[in-house]
Amino acid sequence: MTQRERAAKRWQKQDKSQGIAGSAGNENASADATAYEKPMPRHSQGTSHGNAIERERESNKPSLRSGPPEPVAEPDQPVDARTMLFREGKTLLHHMTGKSEAQCGALIGRWLKTCRDRCDLLLSIIREAAEQRPADVVSWIEGAVRHRSSGGASSRHERVAEAWAGVPDIEGV
């Protein structure tokens, strides 16, 4: 017995239990005749229900190569730079790299640490990457973050000296 015949028989049983008369009208009619006369539900035509739902979700997603996504409508309340970075930055990164939203959030967190929580700087770098569309987005952004965040003193010694330069000298200490 083929899968189609088993499915037709199963649907015939369900129709009888619900009080719906079979389209063949005869209980002894072959399963093949019932299979072709009765329309089968969409989820049982060729794939499982889970795969059909998955395909519908995939068809609703924009293509990663179709250009940048549409900007997200901003709420009425003010948004700080960090919130804007994680909303827009994660969306842009997801679109450019194909990584999941969670992976994009982890990358943004790591880059924020590198550029000392300068959200505006990191968002401008991500936007620039979206415009320039480099081949390896993650490496390009990491290089830009390293280069632009080291704009002042480059070595640890120089940063410590700059920090101590602002501390006033106290006599006797």
Z-matrix of the N, CA and C atoms (Angstrom, degrees):
N
C 1 1.445
C 2 1.535 1 107.50
N 3 1.312 2 117.34 1 129.14
C 4 1.465 3 121.41 2 -177.75
C 5 1.519 4 110.11 3 -79.58
N 6 1.298 5 114.26 4 167.46
C 7 1.455 6 119.81 5 -179.45
C 8 1.526 7 110.42 6 -63.47
N 9 1.317 8 117.52 7 -38.14
C 10 1.453 9 121.85 8 179.73
C 11 1.533 10 110.62 9 -62.75
N 12 1.336 11 115.84 10 -40.53
C 13 1.459 12 119.58 11 179.53
C 14 1.526 13 110.81 12 -66.15
N 15 1.353 14 115.99 13 -41.62
C 16 1.465 15 119.30 14 178.51
C 17 1.526 16 111.02 15 -63.21
N 18 1.320 17 116.16 16 -40.80
C 19 1.470 18 119.86 17 179.32
C 20 1.520 19 110.36 18 -65.25
N 21 1.327 20 116.81 19 -42.83
C 22 1.460 21 120.30 20 179.97
C 23 1.531 22 110.41 21 -62.55
N 24 1.327 23 116.63 22 -41.34
C 25 1.451 24 120.65 23 179.39
C 26 1.528 25 110.46 24 -63.90
N 27 1.338 26 116.36 25 -41.14
C 28 1.451 27 120.98 26 179.84
C 29 1.533 28 110.58 27 -63.61
N 30 1.328 29 116.87 28 -41.80
C 31 1.466 30 120.11 29 179.14
C 32 1.529 31 111.12 30 -69.13
N 33 1.300 32 116.17 31 -33.37
C 34 1.458 33 119.66 32 178.31
C 35 1.535 34 109.79 33 -65.87
N 36 1.330 35 116.83 34 -40.50
C 37 1.460 36 120.95 35 178.03
C 38 1.519 37 110.44 36 -64.15
N 39 1.333 38 117.24 37 -41.23
C 40 1.457 39 120.23 38 -179.82
C 41 1.519 40 110.75 39 -64.81
N 42 1.325 41 116.88 40 -41.08
C 43 1.460 42 120.39 41 179.18
C 44 1.523 43 110.85 42 -63.15
N 45 1.324 44 116.99 43 -41.34
C 46 1.461 45 120.51 44 179.93
C 47 1.519 46 110.71 45 -65.99
N 48 1.344 47 117.20 46 -39.00
C 49 1.461 48 119.56 47 -178.93
C 50 1.529 49 111.27 48 -69.23
N 51 1.327 50 116.74 49 -24.66
C 52 1.463 51 120.52 50 178.43
C 53 1.529 52 111.40 51 -91.11
N 54 1.308 53 117.88 52 -2.73
C 55 1.456 54 121.47 53 177.84
C 56 1.511 55 113.40 54 87.19
N 57 1.318 56 118.36 55 13.47
C 58 1.464 57 121.77 56 178.96
C 59 1.516 58 107.54 57 -92.97
N 60 1.307 59 116.25 58 130.53
C 61 1.463 60 120.03 59 -179.74
C 62 1.513 61 108.96 60 -74.83
N 63 1.319 62 116.55 61 141.09
C 64 1.457 63 121.61 62 178.40
C 65 1.514 64 110.67 63 -64.99
N 66 1.328 65 116.06 64 150.84
C 67 1.460 66 118.87 65 -177.19
C 68 1.521 67 111.03 66 -68.69
N 69 1.342 68 117.77 67 -24.52
C 70 1.460 69 119.48 68 178.83
C 71 1.527 70 110.08 69 -77.02
N 72 1.312 71 117.62 70 -27.50
C 73 1.450 72 121.76 71 178.90
C 74 1.510 73 113.34 72 79.30
N 75 1.287 74 118.62 73 -12.37
C 76 1.447 75 122.85 74 -177.62
C 77 1.518 76 107.72 75 -120.17
N 78 1.330 77 117.73 76 127.28
C 79 1.456 78 120.90 77 -179.38
C 80 1.514 79 111.40 78 -67.74
N 81 1.316 80 118.67 79 -23.80
C 82 1.452 81 122.09 80 -178.53
C 83 1.526 82 112.26 81 -89.04
N 84 1.323 83 117.63 82 3.28
C 85 1.472 84 120.02 83 -179.95
C 86 1.520 85 108.57 84 -63.98
N 87 1.284 86 114.79 85 150.03
C 88 1.466 87 118.70 86 -176.55
C 89 1.525 88 110.33 87 -69.73
N 90 1.314 89 115.05 88 153.68
C 91 1.459 90 120.38 89 179.88
C 92 1.515 91 110.78 90 -66.63
N 93 1.347 92 117.53 91 -31.58
C 94 1.455 93 120.23 92 178.91
C 95 1.515 94 110.78 93 -62.64
N 96 1.311 95 117.24 94 -43.21
C 97 1.455 96 120.60 95 -178.97
C 98 1.524 97 109.43 96 -63.98
N 99 1.320 98 118.50 97 -40.65
C 100 1.455 99 122.00 98 -179.66
C 101 1.521 100 110.21 99 -67.30
N 102 1.322 101 116.38 100 -37.87
C 103 1.455 102 119.72 101 -177.72
C 104 1.520 103 111.00 102 -63.35
N 105 1.305 104 118.17 103 -36.03
C 106 1.451 105 119.70 104 -177.29
C 107 1.519 106 112.23 105 -88.58
N 108 1.317 107 118.69 106 -22.91
C 109 1.451 108 120.87 107 -179.39
C 110 1.519 109 111.53 108 -83.71
N 111 1.321 110 117.22 109 -34.18
C 112 1.458 111 121.02 110 -178.33
C 113 1.521 112 109.50 111 -93.45
N 114 1.305 113 117.30 112 132.60
C 115 1.470 114 117.07 113 173.56
C 116 1.521 115 109.22 114 -73.27
N 117 1.307 116 115.40 115 132.82
C 118 1.455 117 119.42 116 179.59
C 119 1.521 118 108.48 117 -86.87
N 120 1.315 119 116.78 118 150.00
C 121 1.462 120 119.06 119 179.31
C 122 1.521 121 111.10 120 -61.49
N 123 1.335 122 115.98 121 154.77
C 124 1.453 123 121.93 122 -174.77
C 125 1.527 124 112.74 123 -59.25
N 126 1.327 125 117.62 124 -39.94
C 127 1.453 126 119.96 125 -174.98
C 128 1.525 127 113.31 126 -71.48
N 129 1.331 128 118.56 127 -11.43
C 130 1.456 129 118.97 128 -179.65
C 131 1.523 130 111.96 129 -105.84
N 132 1.300 131 118.26 130 8.53
C 133 1.460 132 120.61 131 -178.55
C 134 1.519 133 110.15 132 -94.06
N 135 1.294 134 117.74 133 88.26
C 136 1.451 135 123.14 134 170.29
C 137 1.513 136 115.99 135 91.88
N 138 1.311 137 119.25 136 -29.86
C 139 1.457 138 120.49 137 -178.79
C 140 1.516 139 109.08 138 -136.12
N 141 1.293 140 114.28 139 166.05
C 142 1.457 141 117.83 140 177.26
C 143 1.524 142 109.46 141 -77.68
N 144 1.314 143 116.14 142 164.35
C 145 1.453 144 122.30 143 -177.65
C 146 1.529 145 110.57 144 -61.09
N 147 1.313 146 117.80 145 -39.43
C 148 1.464 147 122.07 146 -179.07
C 149 1.514 148 111.82 147 -62.14
N 150 1.330 149 118.12 148 -41.65
C 151 1.456 150 120.90 149 179.57
C 152 1.518 151 111.55 150 -67.55
N 153 1.317 152 118.20 151 -36.33
C 154 1.456 153 121.17 152 179.25
C 155 1.521 154 110.12 153 -64.95
N 156 1.311 155 116.69 154 -42.43
C 157 1.469 156 120.07 155 178.38
C 158 1.523 157 109.79 156 -64.71
N 159 1.312 158 116.73 157 -41.82
C 160 1.463 159 121.07 158 179.72
C 161 1.529 160 110.83 159 -61.39
N 162 1.337 161 116.90 160 -41.74
C 163 1.472 162 120.11 161 178.85
C 164 1.522 163 110.97 162 -64.40
N 165 1.328 164 117.46 163 -37.54
C 166 1.460 165 120.03 164 178.57
C 167 1.522 166 110.31 165 -65.04
N 168 1.333 167 117.70 166 -41.36
C 169 1.461 168 120.19 167 177.60
C 170 1.517 169 110.73 168 -62.74
N 171 1.335 170 116.71 169 -43.94
C 172 1.458 171 120.97 170 -179.45
C 173 1.519 172 111.48 171 -62.90
N 174 1.336 173 117.71 172 -36.76
C 175 1.456 174 120.01 173 -178.28
C 176 1.524 175 111.36 174 -70.32
N 177 1.331 176 118.21 175 -22.47
C 178 1.456 177 121.34 176 178.93
C 179 1.524 178 112.69 177 -82.29
N 180 1.337 179 118.19 178 -17.40
C 181 1.454 180 121.50 179 -179.28
C 182 1.526 181 109.67 180 -78.77
N 183 1.340 182 117.28 181 142.74
C 184 1.462 183 118.35 182 175.57
C 185 1.522 184 110.04 183 -73.91
N 186 1.298 185 115.88 184 153.70
C 187 1.457 186 120.62 185 178.43
C 188 1.521 187 109.31 186 -69.65
N 189 1.326 188 117.19 187 145.29
C 190 1.459 189 120.92 188 179.43
C 191 1.525 190 111.25 189 -69.98
N 192 1.303 191 118.23 190 -19.43
C 193 1.456 192 122.04 191 -177.93
C 194 1.527 193 113.26 192 -100.99
N 195 1.310 194 119.40 193 3.51
C 196 1.458 195 121.14 194 -172.85
C 197 1.519 196 113.73 195 -87.90
N 198 1.319 197 119.66 196 10.81
C 199 1.452 198 121.85 197 -179.18
C 200 1.511 199 110.65 198 102.95
N 201 1.333 200 116.30 199 174.10
C 202 1.464 201 118.94 200 -177.48
C 203 1.519 202 112.02 201 -66.54
N 204 1.321 203 117.13 202 150.22
C 205 1.460 204 120.03 203 -179.57
C 206 1.526 205 110.64 204 -70.72
N 207 1.302 206 115.62 205 163.04
C 208 1.457 207 121.07 206 177.05
C 209 1.523 208 108.84 207 -67.33
N 210 1.336 209 117.37 208 143.96
C 211 1.465 210 118.57 209 178.71
C 212 1.525 211 111.12 210 -63.80
N 213 1.322 212 114.73 211 145.26
C 214 1.453 213 121.06 212 -179.31
C 215 1.530 214 108.15 213 -79.98
N 216 1.326 215 116.78 214 136.80
C 217 1.457 216 120.81 215 179.01
C 218 1.527 217 109.09 216 -63.36
N 219 1.317 218 115.75 217 129.87
C 220 1.456 219 121.17 218 -178.42
C 221 1.529 220 109.97 219 -82.02
N 222 1.325 221 117.85 220 142.63
C 223 1.464 222 120.27 221 177.64
C 224 1.532 223 110.39 222 -71.86
N 225 1.327 224 116.03 223 169.85
C 226 1.459 225 121.37 224 -178.39
C 227 1.524 226 112.38 225 -70.60
N 228 1.320 227 117.44 226 -28.75
C 229 1.452 228 120.53 227 -178.17
C 230 1.533 229 110.53 228 -79.69
N 231 1.345 230 117.89 229 151.42
C 232 1.465 231 120.16 230 -178.66
C 233 1.533 232 111.10 231 -65.29
N 234 1.313 233 115.17 232 147.35
C 235 1.458 234 121.87 233 -178.25
C 236 1.521 235 108.05 234 -118.17
N 237 1.321 236 117.23 235 131.44
C 238 1.457 237 119.65 236 178.18
C 239 1.522 238 110.44 237 -78.91
N 240 1.335 239 115.71 238 169.41
C 241 1.465 240 121.27 239 -174.79
C 242 1.533 241 111.68 240 -63.23
N 243 1.329 242 117.16 241 -36.61
C 244 1.464 243 120.64 242 -178.62
C 245 1.527 244 111.00 243 -66.36
N 246 1.325 245 116.55 244 -44.29
C 247 1.463 246 120.67 245 178.57
C 248 1.520 247 110.63 246 -62.81
N 249 1.323 248 115.77 247 -43.34
C 250 1.468 249 120.33 248 179.17
C 251 1.526 250 110.40 249 -63.00
N 252 1.337 251 116.70 250 -40.66
C 253 1.462 252 120.52 251 178.74
C 254 1.524 253 110.69 252 -60.76
N 255 1.320 254 117.07 253 -47.35
C 256 1.459 255 118.79 254 -176.85
C 257 1.521 256 112.14 255 -71.84
N 258 1.323 257 118.46 256 -32.20
C 259 1.471 258 119.28 257 177.32
C 260 1.520 259 111.13 258 -71.52
N 261 1.319 260 115.02 259 -60.21
C 262 1.464 261 119.50 260 -174.94
C 263 1.517 262 111.56 261 -73.40
N 264 1.334 263 116.67 262 -41.54
C 265 1.468 264 120.53 263 -177.37
C 266 1.515 265 112.47 264 -63.69
N 267 1.348 266 116.74 265 -43.51
C 268 1.471 267 119.27 266 179.04
C 269 1.521 268 111.09 267 -64.36
N 270 1.331 269 116.50 268 -39.89
C 271 1.463 270 119.87 269 179.80
C 272 1.526 271 110.52 270 -64.96
N 273 1.332 272 116.73 271 -45.96
C 274 1.468 273 119.92 272 179.50
C 275 1.531 274 111.13 273 -63.45
N 276 1.339 275 116.50 274 -45.22
C 277 1.469 276 119.92 275 179.78
C 278 1.520 277 111.44 276 -62.25
N 279 1.318 278 116.25 277 -43.92
C 280 1.466 279 120.28 278 178.69
C 281 1.530 280 109.65 279 -59.20
N 282 1.295 281 116.13 280 -41.85
C 283 1.464 282 120.73 281 -178.71
C 284 1.537 283 111.27 282 -68.17
N 285 1.345 284 117.30 283 -40.18
C 286 1.474 285 120.82 284 -176.22
C 287 1.524 286 112.72 285 -77.62
N 288 1.345 287 117.01 286 -36.23
C 289 1.461 288 119.64 287 -172.31
C 290 1.519 289 113.83 288 -103.74
N 291 1.332 290 117.70 289 -24.66
C 292 1.455 291 120.65 290 -175.61
C 293 1.517 292 112.81 291 82.15
N 294 1.329 293 117.17 292 4.60
C 295 1.465 294 120.58 293 177.85
C 296 1.519 295 109.44 294 -76.15
N 297 1.322 296 116.69 295 161.48
C 298 1.467 297 120.62 296 179.24
C 299 1.525 298 109.81 297 -70.15
N 300 1.327 299 115.22 298 163.24
C 301 1.467 300 120.60 299 179.17
C 302 1.531 301 110.21 300 -60.48
N 303 1.334 302 117.49 301 -38.23
C 304 1.468 303 120.88 302 -179.58
C 305 1.530 304 110.65 303 -65.59
N 306 1.332 305 117.49 304 -42.35
C 307 1.459 306 120.84 305 178.36
C 308 1.526 307 110.61 306 -64.74
N 309 1.328 308 116.89 307 -38.67
C 310 1.462 309 120.69 308 178.45
C 311 1.526 310 110.61 309 -65.26
N 312 1.326 311 116.72 310 -38.80
C 313 1.463 312 120.48 311 176.96
C 314 1.523 313 111.76 312 -63.37
N 315 1.329 314 116.48 313 -38.64
C 316 1.469 315 120.22 314 178.52
C 317 1.528 316 110.45 315 -66.23
N 318 1.334 317 116.97 316 -40.60
C 319 1.463 318 120.11 317 178.01
C 320 1.531 319 110.63 318 -62.87
N 321 1.321 320 116.53 319 -44.16
C 322 1.468 321 120.13 320 179.71
C 323 1.528 322 110.16 321 -61.98
N 324 1.322 323 117.43 322 -41.56
C 325 1.460 324 120.88 323 177.88
C 326 1.521 325 112.03 324 -60.91
N 327 1.317 326 116.40 325 -42.59
C 328 1.469 327 120.34 326 179.17
C 329 1.524 328 110.95 327 -65.67
N 330 1.332 329 116.99 328 -41.56
C 331 1.471 330 120.43 329 179.38
C 332 1.523 331 111.05 330 -68.89
N 333 1.333 332 117.54 331 -34.72
C 334 1.466 333 120.07 332 176.66
C 335 1.524 334 110.66 333 -62.24
N 336 1.311 335 116.71 334 -38.49
C 337 1.453 336 120.73 335 178.19
C 338 1.529 337 110.10 336 -63.68
N 339 1.331 338 115.77 337 -41.29
C 340 1.461 339 120.45 338 -179.41
C 341 1.525 340 111.32 339 -65.51
N 342 1.326 341 117.06 340 -41.22
C 343 1.474 342 119.16 341 -177.28
C 344 1.523 343 112.02 342 -96.85
N 345 1.314 344 117.21 343 21.74
C 346 1.473 345 124.87 344 172.65
C 347 1.535 346 112.64 345 56.26
N 348 1.326 347 116.39 346 49.54
C 349 1.473 348 124.21 347 175.14
C 350 1.529 349 114.51 348 59.13
N 351 1.305 350 116.82 349 31.58
C 352 1.464 351 119.97 350 175.09
C 353 1.526 352 107.81 351 -90.34
N 354 1.324 353 115.42 352 86.82
C 355 1.465 354 122.13 353 -174.88
C 356 1.519 355 112.01 354 -62.44
N 357 1.338 356 116.46 355 -39.33
C 358 1.461 357 119.85 356 -179.41
C 359 1.534 358 111.38 357 -63.49
N 360 1.325 359 116.65 358 -40.36
C 361 1.461 360 120.80 359 178.27
C 362 1.528 361 110.88 360 -63.58
N 363 1.319 362 116.65 361 -47.46
C 364 1.465 363 120.25 362 -177.89
C 365 1.524 364 111.60 363 -65.04
N 366 1.331 365 117.60 364 -40.44
C 367 1.459 366 119.89 365 178.31
C 368 1.523 367 111.12 366 -64.51
N 369 1.322 368 117.39 367 -38.79
C 370 1.469 369 119.22 368 178.08
C 371 1.529 370 110.84 369 -66.22
N 372 1.326 371 117.93 370 -35.98
C 373 1.472 372 121.17 371 177.75
C 374 1.525 373 110.03 372 -66.41
N 375 1.338 374 117.59 373 -42.94
C 376 1.468 375 120.99 374 -179.99
C 377 1.525 376 110.30 375 -65.29
N 378 1.338 377 116.83 376 -40.73
C 379 1.471 378 119.76 377 177.38
C 380 1.523 379 111.11 378 -63.66
N 381 1.322 380 116.66 379 -40.46
C 382 1.463 381 120.74 380 178.35
C 383 1.534 382 110.75 381 -63.55
N 384 1.324 383 116.54 382 -39.21
C 385 1.468 384 120.28 383 177.30
C 386 1.530 385 110.38 384 -64.10
N 387 1.333 386 117.14 385 -36.70
C 388 1.462 387 120.29 386 178.56
C 389 1.530 388 110.80 387 -65.62
N 390 1.323 389 116.70 388 -35.45
C 391 1.466 390 120.35 389 178.69
C 392 1.524 391 111.36 390 -73.24
N 393 1.342 392 116.98 391 -43.26
C 394 1.464 393 120.73 392 -175.07
C 395 1.514 394 113.65 393 -82.54
N 396 1.330 395 117.59 394 -23.66
C 397 1.459 396 124.05 395 177.87
C 398 1.543 397 113.03 396 50.19
N 399 1.349 398 116.80 397 62.23
C 400 1.466 399 119.05 398 177.92
C 401 1.531 400 111.21 399 -67.76
N 402 1.330 401 116.28 400 160.74
C 403 1.467 402 120.52 401 -178.12
C 404 1.527 403 111.35 402 -65.09
N 405 1.335 404 117.26 403 -45.25
C 406 1.465 405 121.21 404 178.14
C 407 1.521 406 108.07 405 -113.14
N 408 1.304 407 116.35 406 93.01
C 409 1.461 408 123.09 407 -172.60
C 410 1.527 409 111.52 408 -61.65
N 411 1.326 410 117.01 409 -46.13
C 412 1.465 411 120.71 410 -175.19
C 413 1.527 412 110.52 411 -62.20
N 414 1.313 413 117.58 412 -46.52
C 415 1.470 414 120.62 413 179.55
C 416 1.522 415 111.05 414 -64.94
N 417 1.312 416 116.40 415 -39.46
C 418 1.464 417 120.65 416 -179.78
C 419 1.526 418 110.10 417 -62.79
N 420 1.326 419 117.13 418 -45.12
C 421 1.466 420 120.53 419 -179.73
C 422 1.526 421 110.41 420 -67.28
N 423 1.338 422 117.70 421 -40.44
C 424 1.465 423 120.04 422 178.88
C 425 1.526 424 110.65 423 -60.67
N 426 1.329 425 117.21 424 -42.39
C 427 1.457 426 120.56 425 177.74
C 428 1.516 427 112.34 426 -64.08
N 429 1.329 428 116.15 427 -42.96
C 430 1.462 429 120.14 428 179.55
C 431 1.527 430 110.98 429 -65.20
N 432 1.322 431 117.42 430 -39.58
C 433 1.469 432 120.90 431 178.96
C 434 1.522 433 109.56 432 -64.04
N 435 1.338 434 117.04 433 -46.43
C 436 1.466 435 120.10 434 179.67
C 437 1.529 436 110.86 435 -61.09
N 438 1.319 437 116.35 436 -44.45
C 439 1.463 438 121.14 437 -176.75
C 440 1.535 439 111.44 438 -66.76
N 441 1.320 440 117.22 439 -46.98
C 442 1.463 441 120.75 440 -174.36
C 443 1.519 442 113.61 441 -79.30
N 444 1.315 443 117.37 442 -26.17
C 445 1.470 444 118.16 443 179.98
C 446 1.524 445 111.72 444 -81.79
N 447 1.319 446 117.96 445 -14.73
C 448 1.461 447 120.73 446 178.53
C 449 1.525 448 110.25 447 -99.40
N 450 1.318 449 117.38 448 29.13
C 451 1.462 450 122.15 449 -177.59
C 452 1.516 451 112.89 450 -62.92
N 453 1.314 452 119.26 451 -33.22
C 454 1.462 453 122.22 452 -179.39
C 455 1.514 454 110.43 453 -86.70
N 456 1.303 455 115.46 454 -128.19
C 457 1.457 456 121.12 455 179.18
C 458 1.524 457 109.30 456 -68.79
N 459 1.320 458 115.92 457 133.39
C 460 1.463 459 118.71 458 -173.87
C 461 1.522 460 113.71 459 -92.62
N 462 1.323 461 118.64 460 -36.44
C 463 1.462 462 118.83 461 -177.75
C 464 1.526 463 110.49 462 -95.72
N 465 1.309 464 115.71 463 160.63
C 466 1.462 465 120.85 464 179.83
C 467 1.521 466 109.84 465 -62.42
N 468 1.311 467 117.00 466 -39.60
C 469 1.462 468 121.86 467 -179.20
C 470 1.531 469 110.62 468 -59.34
N 471 1.326 470 116.33 469 -45.13
C 472 1.471 471 120.42 470 179.60
C 473 1.528 472 111.29 471 -65.90
N 474 1.336 473 118.60 472 -38.03
C 475 1.468 474 121.16 473 178.61
C 476 1.526 475 111.00 474 -65.54
N 477 1.339 476 117.45 475 -40.41
C 478 1.462 477 121.24 476 178.95
C 479 1.524 478 109.62 477 -66.34
N 480 1.332 479 117.34 478 -40.80
C 481 1.463 480 120.87 479 179.21
C 482 1.523 481 110.41 480 -63.89
N 483 1.335 482 117.33 481 -39.72
C 484 1.472 483 120.90 482 177.53
C 485 1.527 484 110.69 483 -64.16
N 486 1.319 485 117.40 484 -40.43
C 487 1.458 486 121.04 485 -179.82
C 488 1.526 487 110.61 486 -65.05
N 489 1.337 488 117.59 487 -42.58
C 490 1.468 489 120.80 488 -178.63
C 491 1.524 490 111.32 489 -74.53
N 492 1.312 491 118.36 490 -20.43
C 493 1.467 492 120.89 491 179.68
C 494 1.524 493 110.66 492 -64.58
N 495 1.295 494 118.88 493 -28.88
C 496 1.459 495 122.27 494 -179.86
C 497 1.513 496 114.33 495 -83.70
N 498 1.317 497 117.97 496 -7.43
C 499 1.464 498 121.13 497 -179.40
C 500 1.525 499 109.36 498 -87.49
N 501 1.326 500 116.91 499 125.93
C 502 1.493 501 118.53 500 -178.33
C 503 1.529 502 111.40 501 -70.40
N 504 1.351 503 114.49 502 148.53
C 505 1.464 504 119.63 503 177.04
C 506 1.522 505 108.42 504 -80.41
N 507 1.313 506 115.54 505 133.05
C 508 1.458 507 121.33 506 177.97
C 509 1.521 508 107.86 507 -112.43
N 510 1.323 509 115.95 508 125.86
C 511 1.457 510 119.10 509 -177.58
C 512 1.520 511 110.67 510 -69.12
N 513 1.279 512 116.06 511 140.15
C 514 1.451 513 122.43 512 176.71
C 515 1.523 514 113.53 513 85.84
N 516 1.280 515 116.94 514 1.63
C 517 1.461 516 118.58 515 179.78
C 518 1.503 517 108.87 516 -111.12
